Amino acid sequence: MHSGQTLRTDAPVDHAGKGENFAPTDLLATALGTCFLTVMGIKAKEKGWDLGEITVEIEKKMTTHGQRKIESLFLEIEMPSNLDSDQLTVLQKSTKDCPVLRNLDDSIRINVQWNQSKRKKKMSLNFVPTNVFRETPQVTFFDAGVKGSNGSDVVIHHGSAISPPNEDENEQYYVHHHQVDHNLVLAGKRTFTLLNPEWEEPHHVIYLNQKMGALQIPIGTYHRSVSGPEGSIVLNQAVRDSDFDPTTEFKPVSLRHQADLQKAKAADPVFWIWEGGKIRRLKVGGNLSGKNKITA
């Protein structure tokens, strides 16, 4: 806001207000958070550092007995992944120069938690090609082997099947911690959805057919697959480590209580299709003049 603009405030509902706007004490908490951001920004500018995005979440706790006032403020600060430990130390120390903190430090209990977001992994999906030995209009003969595979399973979808099935209205996913999948379509087509919160692009949709080869699904990646009315057959040539246990590797995980997976699913998906004799990667971006932006 600029000077001279109007800012409406309101008392909270537990203190004779409607709670429709900021409470005055909310603005005090906000002042502390924005002061932290400001002094860190000033210090970074002096050092010539590019901070990227920093977020501050503030939890305000009011007194429940005696005079009504702020009892404590808890700040949770999320720092960018590109900063090293020395830079983090300098920025943390700079917040001691926050004027709002100097005014509040003796009257309100203030706790600060510093977090650093993990660096997201760049990920490009891998499709292991098949070696076709002979193909006629009615017969296809090919090598389905994957280097290092020490296990295989066949998943048959009879008609419009979902694997794993939904839990009520919530999608479910498989995730392997000791097995890398290589899914090859033997008959029909199958759509795979992959979610991985650690990837820069955490949401992928693959319209897999036989010509694309075997889709590799890395360890720690949540995945599910869907077939159309014609059904499909998929051969998975797995690479399993010594800790592989089938009783724990195939338990569905619901999105119901998985906030990180819900966020990954909400991200703009990357689509993988077979077009013009090759695999194409398509990314749908934000709305531009009422139209979606698609990049290949």
Buried (B, 14 or more C-beta within 10 A) or exposed (E): EEEEEEEEEBBBEEEEEEEEEBBEBBEBBBBBBBBBBBBBBEBBEEEEBEBEEBEBEBEBEBEEEEEEEBEEBBBBBBBBEEBEEEBBEBBBEBBEEBEBBEBBEEEBEBEBEEEBBEEBEEBEBEBBEBEEEEEEEEEEEBEBBBEEBEEBBEBBBEEEBBBBEEEEEEBBBBBBEBBBBBBBBBBBBBBBBBBBBBBEBBBBBBBBBBBBBBBBBBEEBBBBBBBBEEBBBBBBBBBBEEEBEEEEBEEBBBBEEBEBBBEBBEBBBBBBBBEEEEBEBBEBEEEEEEEEEEEE
